């Protein structure tokens, strides 16, 4: 049995009434009808997922259509540089 999970077109990530983040998803078993559902994450769970995705993407260039946060702040530790120091 093979499954495919995609984001639901035209339904963006949103914040629910309980301050959780809600991501509409469409799991489909190959050969069957698609059924929409939602992945609901607490802010802490969303932060952990965000960090895991950043680590997984590190070292890969952002595509031109990538979001601003990926293009402007992603830096590999190999390319990071110190811009200033604070003397104690």
C-alpha positions as CSV (number, residue, x, y, z in Angstrom):
1,X,0.0,0.0,0.0
2,X,1.5,3.3,-1.1
3,X,0.5,6.7,0.3
4,X,1.1,10.2,-1.0
5,X,0.6,13.3,1.1
6,X,0.3,16.8,-0.4
7,X,-0.7,20.2,0.7
8,X,-4.3,21.1,-0.2
9,X,-4.3,23.6,-3.1
10,X,-5.8,27.0,-2.3
11,X,-5.9,26.3,1.5
12,X,-3.0,28.0,3.3
13,X,-1.5,27.3,6.7
14,X,-3.6,29.1,9.3
15,X,-3.7,29.7,13.0
16,X,-6.6,28.0,14.7
17,X,-8.8,29.3,17.5
18,X,-6.6,27.6,20.2
19,X,-3.4,29.3,18.8
20,X,-2.3,26.1,17.1
21,X,-1.1,26.1,13.5
22,X,-3.3,24.2,11.1
23,X,-1.9,22.8,7.9
24,X,-4.4,21.4,5.4
25,X,-3.1,18.1,3.9
26,X,-4.4,15.6,1.3
27,X,-3.3,12.0,2.0
28,X,-4.1,9.7,-0.9
29,X,-3.6,6.0,-1.2
30,X,-2.6,5.2,-4.7
31,X,-5.7,4.2,-6.7
32,X,-8.2,5.6,-4.1
33,X,-10.0,8.8,-3.6
34,X,-8.2,11.7,-1.9
35,X,-9.5,12.8,1.5
36,X,-8.6,16.1,3.0
37,X,-7.4,16.4,6.6
38,X,-5.4,18.8,8.8
39,X,-2.1,18.6,10.6
40,X,-2.5,20.6,13.8
41,X,0.7,21.7,15.7
42,X,1.3,23.6,18.9
43,X,3.7,26.6,18.4
44,X,6.4,24.5,20.1
45,X,5.8,21.6,17.7
46,X,5.8,24.0,14.7
47,X,9.2,25.4,15.9
48,X,10.7,21.9,16.1
49,X,9.4,21.1,12.6
50,X,10.8,24.4,11.3
51,X,14.2,23.7,12.8
52,X,14.3,20.2,11.4
53,X,13.4,21.5,7.9
54,X,16.1,24.2,8.2
55,X,18.7,21.6,9.1
56,X,17.5,19.3,6.2
57,X,17.7,22.2,3.7
58,X,21.0,23.6,4.9
59,X,23.6,23.6,2.2
60,X,21.0,23.5,-0.6
61,X,20.4,26.8,-2.4
62,X,17.0,28.3,-2.1
63,X,15.0,28.3,-5.4
64,X,14.1,31.7,-6.9
65,X,10.5,31.1,-5.7
66,X,11.6,30.3,-2.2
67,X,10.1,32.2,0.7
68,X,11.9,35.3,2.0
69,X,13.0,33.7,5.3
70,X,14.8,30.9,3.4
71,X,16.6,33.3,1.0
72,X,17.6,36.0,3.5
73,X,18.7,34.1,6.6
74,X,19.7,30.6,5.6
75,X,23.5,30.4,6.0
76,X,25.6,27.3,6.3
77,X,28.0,27.3,9.2
78,X,30.8,26.9,6.5
79,X,29.8,30.3,5.1
80,X,28.9,32.2,8.3
81,X,31.2,35.0,9.3
82,X,31.5,37.2,12.3
83,X,30.5,40.8,11.7
84,X,31.4,42.3,15.0
85,X,32.5,41.5,18.5
86,X,31.5,42.7,21.9
87,X,34.4,43.0,24.3
88,X,33.5,42.1,27.9
